[in-house]
Amino acid sequence: MSASQSYVLLQFGDDPFRHRYEDLEGRAAFTIGEANVSPNMVIRITREAAWSQQHPSIMGPDNAYLYFGPDNGQGTYAYGNNRQTIHMSWLRIQRRDNSTSRYFRGQNGRSDYKWRFPNAYRMELFDGRTQLATWEVSPPGAEHHARLVIKHAGLAIVTEILTSLTLNRMASALGW
């Protein structure tokens, strides 16, 4: 497998709180949806076995949970069955005033990843100078809402990529 290989996931649905991703062969890759709404909203991000079994280099948990606060305010998140939750702001760290970039620390505790927002229709994820993923809204009339391209180096943290991408899109929709 080439280190330069990329994996394309098509996003179906434009609601940041409810959508799904499929690969180009139509296999379900990720599902984002409500796990609970009472008293506060909980969103589950599920990595689907049909897709992940095709990629043995994928690591980490199959699920992530976003626990929102009252009035859909920032709450906490957790990976898998981990009882330890972390404040959502750790997935959206802003290092400089007026910067549109957002950073998050990987589960390994060592790596900081940067989401860059060149415009309202595109997001790019970097590990230092290495680009790991690109999310881009599709042109009008396309069957899918957006396209996510993940580089091979990003597969090991693919659940973290989808969790941080989803939370950044939700934060934009909620005006955080």
Buried (B, 14 or more C-beta within 10 A) or exposed (E): EEEEEEBEBBBEBBEBBEBBBBBEEEBBBBBBBEBEEEEBBBBBBBBBEEBBEEBEEBBBBBBBBBBBEEEBEBBBBBBEEBEEBBEBBEBBEEEEEEEEBBBBBBBEEEEEBBBBBEEEEEBBBBBEEEBBBBBBBBEEEEEBBBBBBBBBBBBBBBBBBBBBBBBBBBBEEBEB
